Amino acid sequence: MASAGCRSHYSPPWGNASIIGVAGSSGSGKTSLALAMVASLDLPWVVIMSMDSFYKPLSAEQSKQAFRNEFDFDSPDAIDFDILVDRLRDIKTGQVAEIPMYSFEKHNRLEQTTTIYSPHVLILEGIFALHDQRVLDLLDLKIFAEADADLCLSRRLVRDVKERGRDIEGCIKQWFGFVKPNFYKYVSPQREIADIIVPRGIENTVAISMVSDQIRKTLAHKSMEHQQELKRLGKIAEDAPLSPNALILEQSNQVKGIHTLLMDPATSREDYIFYFDRLAALLVQTACDFLPFTPSQVTTPQGNVYMGLKRTAEASAVVVLRGGSAFETGLRRTIPDCRTGRILIQTNYKTGEPELHYRALPSNIAQHGLVLLLDPQMSSGGAALMAVRVLVDHGVPENKIVFITYLAGRVGMNRVLSVFPDVRIVVAKMGDDMEDRWVEARYLGC
Amino acid sequence: MSQPTAPSQTVGPEYRPATQLPTATVSTSVSRPNVHILAQTPQLIALLTMIRDKDTNRADFIFYSNRIIRLLVEEGLNHLPVVAKEITTPVGHTYAGVKFEGQICGVSIMRAGESMEQGLRDCCRSVRIGKILIQRDEETSKPKLYYDKLPEDIAERWVLLLDPMLATGGSALMAVDVLISRGVPEDHILFLNLIASPEGAKNFAEQFPKVRVVTAFVDQGLDEKNYIIPGLGDFGDRFYTM
């Protein structure tokens, strides 16, 4: 296996997620507080996770109790802290975390899970968010939401009746049987270890903006660290010769002629699209040579035997939006039914930092024989690095990833390959380092 | 007649250790400078395996043939002349590029050759396409020209002659005669072909040493009925009617 030698480390901006815990009595407005903080930040990298998802599944007997409102949901014992800690660790290290779903109607865990991936900041809210030492060790900020007990009860009544299908008598029975005693026993002591105590919930705009400012500072720090990380990798890449895992398309007359048309601003858009599609098909074709093949004997219609080859795995694709969509016509010429995932990585025009906004990947992508990552231009390699990291985080082995691009510079390619030496890059043309992105703008017309 | 053996070798990219390279039958080599055989990549072999297999259905046959045909067209087009052209890129650099020079046209030998027209159009959008019908004369068992319709100005064009199968080469030789009689210079003709027999390819290349033959695969030989071995059956039937 050709490897570019030693492996450099790359930590994406979600690599060391900050986790904020918001605890407080039931009905104290933890959720609204968390929502208000997220709303005031208005960023896709801040995610709320409710501890309600981590209720333990109930046994048949417990379930009967629960339907009689005799099960104690407000004791720490009802929470599956082991799974919670596992998932928090996944999130902290930037891995994909599958979060269980709990049904309050059925009093049980559902089959399906929700996925949390790549938040830079996670807000964990729940009455016992500051209860377990293992959780506390992972928290960067501890908040306790405080509210008047009458307010808590009335909020809880409204919520449980309206949203969780309970009756008033049952709710009141639970309040006095479990919620109130547990509050004094377990919830209230968390005040002692909180960094901030927020009274009056969402009305407390001073507290919300204080916490938001803190999160903003953390995000800015993470962004700066990420940019430094990219710079550091750029330094490593600058001195290295082009890695053997970067394959440049043979510069035949046709390929050179197509380059000339594509790079000439005088070429009409119609021609540009036509020739780009033609070249894209050649690139995809070249990348498909990395698929595994095995000997296969076939019989021709005349009964002759031919000793040929058979593909033993299928290739799928992941389009790095928006530019990658320029490859799709060419892709489908070679693999018409290619499964195609999509991720949106935008480069922040102020900082030059790539940001992951969206991802929709085939669920079994880790098992695909080859994953073609499509992005028409690689300049600094930052977005490419992030895209590869997303695939690796979703279980795709590095040596199954082929990054296909039209234009790339040596530094960008080396930057990706120094972190992921077993990835392969197929490129139509070597460009300048740090060249502005123009390829997709010409194709898409805006 | 002793049957020549087909060459068998490991195929695959260099970075893979030899133990991981699957073995397959690859193209027979033809020592004529005007015969250009596509690189025998695992992918090309796999595509050929698909279209040779009698159990491959028609839709797959058409799709996989088209993929090989596009490779042939891309390779064929590389033999056309280009002239230098310098341009300024969108980011303000100069690029010493090239410009396609001269006009081209396709000529398909009916009917199997017509199956290659789509692949040609995928690479050259509004290309003119002429047609030639050559059938075997039952009395003389020699090829006979029945019909042709070619662009008026064909003598000024580069001609991509299309026929997927080259067995004895009778029709292809006659088609080249027709083109030359219309004033096309011999060295302006490129013959694009999927599978050739070694004797057909050699004979054709000797008869017209200036015509460039671009083929995906030179097979093992011909049987007593002059069918290519192992071949893939009747290309036209499999593409159009089966």
Interface residues (C-beta under 8 A of the other chain):
Chain A: M1 A2 P244 N245 S252 N253 Q254 K256 G257 H259 T260 M263 D264 P265 A266 F274 R278 A281 L282 Q285 C288 D289 F290 L291 F293 T294 P295 S296 V298 T299 T300 P301 Q302 N304 V305 Y306 M307 G308 L309 K310 R311 R333 T334 P336 D432 E435 D436 W438 R442
Chain B: A6 S8 V11 G12 P13 Y15 P22 T23 A24 T25 T41 P42 Q43 I45 A46 L48 T49 R52 D53 K54 D55 F63 R67 R70 L71 E74 L77 N78 L80 V82 K85 I87 T88 T89 P90 V91 H93 Y95 G97 V98 K99 F100 D122 C123 R125 D223 Y227 I229 P230 G231 L232 G233 D234 R238
